Amino acid sequence: MIAAQKQAEAPSKLVPHRTLTAFYPAAAQRARFVADLFDRAARDYDWMSSAMSFGTDRQYRRRALRQAGVTPGMRVLDVATGTGLVAQAALALGIAPRHLIGLDPSLGMLEENQKLHGIQLAQGLGESLPFQDAAFDFVVMGYALRHVEDLSQLFTEFHRVLRARGRVLILEITRPSSRAGFALMRFYMQGLLPLLTRLATRHDDSVRLVEYYWATIAECVPPAAILTALCGSGFKSVERRTRARILSEYLGAKS
Ligand SMILES: C[S@@+](CC[C@H](N)C(=O)[O-])C[C@H]1O[C@@H](n2cnc3c(N)ncnc32)[C@H](O)[C@@H]1O
């Protein structure tokens, strides 16, 4: 009876985008494709992040974390830590390395992270976090919700590992809602950036990552679906803040 009740209450699955067969043959191959892609492009990732944001990416992450309430003494989990750009922002705000854990499925990204930041690292998926309940004061995920299997499961895991009144921040790029904005962003992300990446890195894998990045942004479920999934996973005070119309900050708190 209790099991049946729990099942009925479980939030329904929310896939962040349709299967992108131009990149992988079927949904079952998506996670492997994504992990391989990041493994191979890891050495160029920080350059690409900077190029995508015209050099504002590090400062932006720091500001977003500060405004979301990250303060020294908090235990922080950086899901999808990658090369550690969000972790670096948390360190700059006074989070002690012993209070900061970065998690990512890509060994290539984790290796780059290890070279630079000296924080605790774990290999794993956001949808099945290898941590105890209520272990963190703050959970952050930067630019990775497009890569998970199920957003409802992801947010349920975030909620589980947060203590009461703990907070979540999810940074994401959102496709512009206006036609002109979409066309402009597509021109940069699909036309110009792959070209610049090829010239600067000379790595096919890094060009492929930029192409995939745009495809997932263009196909991602809308912000309203993400906010609904956060509420469905138990978060309160859920909101989306935006900057330059395309930078989304999703926030929520555990009651
Ligand atoms: C665009 S990078 C973002 C890295 C970093 N958060 C930042 O702000 O620069 C996306 C990261 O998500 C990771 N990732 C992919 N699938 C994931 C999953 N299911 N759970 C957690 N991380 C995942 C990738 O390996 C990659 O390191």
The ligand as a Tripos MOL2 file, in Angstrom:
@<TRIPOS>MOLECULE
LIG
   27    29     1     0     0
SMALL
NO_CHARGES

@<TRIPOS>ATOM
      1 C1         29.2510   21.8700  -20.3540 C.3       1 LIG1
      2 S1         30.0870   20.9560  -19.1360 S.3       1 LIG1
      3 C2         29.8710   21.9720  -17.6950 C.3       1 LIG1
      4 C3         31.0360   21.9160  -16.7630 C.3       1 LIG1
      5 C4         30.9760   22.9300  -15.6090 C.3       1 LIG1
      6 N1         29.8320   22.6990  -14.7700 N.3       1 LIG1
      7 C5         30.9760   24.3510  -16.0980 C.2       1 LIG1
      8 O1         30.1560   25.1570  -15.6280 O.co2     1 LIG1
      9 O2         31.8170   24.6810  -16.9340 O.co2     1 LIG1
     10 C6         28.9190   19.6510  -18.8670 C.3       1 LIG1
     11 C7         29.4250   18.5780  -17.9290 C.3       1 LIG1
     12 O3         28.3440   17.7220  -17.6080 O.3       1 LIG1
     13 C8         28.8520   16.4280  -17.4440 C.3       1 LIG1
     14 N2         27.7390   15.4600  -17.5110 N.ar      1 LIG1
     15 C9         27.2250   14.8490  -18.5870 C.ar      1 LIG1
     16 N3         26.2230   14.0300  -18.2300 N.ar      1 LIG1
     17 C10        26.0940   14.1460  -16.8850 C.ar      1 LIG1
     18 C11        25.2270   13.5380  -15.9150 C.ar      1 LIG1
     19 N4         24.2820   12.6650  -16.2820 N.pl3     1 LIG1
     20 N5         25.3760   13.8750  -14.6230 N.ar      1 LIG1
     21 C12        26.3260   14.7730  -14.2400 C.ar      1 LIG1
     22 N6         27.1700   15.3680  -15.1170 N.ar      1 LIG1
     23 C13        27.0470   15.0590  -16.4160 C.ar      1 LIG1
     24 C14        29.8640   16.3060  -18.5750 C.3       1 LIG1
     25 O4         30.7620   15.2410  -18.3880 O.3       1 LIG1
     26 C15        30.5140   17.6810  -18.5320 C.3       1 LIG1
     27 O5         31.6520   17.6920  -17.7070 O.3       1 LIG1
@<TRIPOS>BOND
     1     1     2 1
     2     2     3 1
     3     2    10 1
     4     3     4 1
     5     4     5 1
     6     5     6 1
     7     5     7 1
     8     7     8 2
     9     7     9 1
    10    10    11 1
    11    11    12 1
    12    11    26 1
    13    12    13 1
    14    13    14 1
    15    13    24 1
    16    14    15 ar
    17    14    23 ar
    18    15    16 ar
    19    16    17 ar
    20    17    18 ar
    21    17    23 ar
    22    18    19 1
    23    18    20 ar
    24    20    21 ar
    25    21    22 ar
    26    22    23 ar
    27    24    25 1
    28    24    26 1
    29    26    27 1
@<TRIPOS>SUBSTRUCTURE
     1 LIG1         1 GROUP 0 **** ****
